[in-house]
Amino acid sequence: RSDPPPLDRETYKRRNRIERFFSKLKHYRAIATRYEKHDANFLALVKLAATRIWLRVYESVT
């Protein structure tokens, strides 16, 4: 291939943001190890962790 694919900055920004979120989410041991085997319980843990991550980001912004 002689030409590199075109870089879409907006797509790259969104993808990077999502990848960073999943990286933060995996810091929670119960989620990273899939401690809960039932789908509903696991989803509840993911939602709680996502809420904690979101609150941590927005608590410092005034």
Sequence and secondary structure as in RCSB ss.txt:
>XXXX:A:sequence
RSDPPPLDRETYKRRNRIERFFSKLKHYRAIATRYEKHDANFLALVKLAATRIWLRVYESVT
>XXXX:A:secstr
  S     HHHHHHHHHHHHHHHHHTTSHHHHTT   SHHHHHHHHHHHHHHHHHHHHHS  
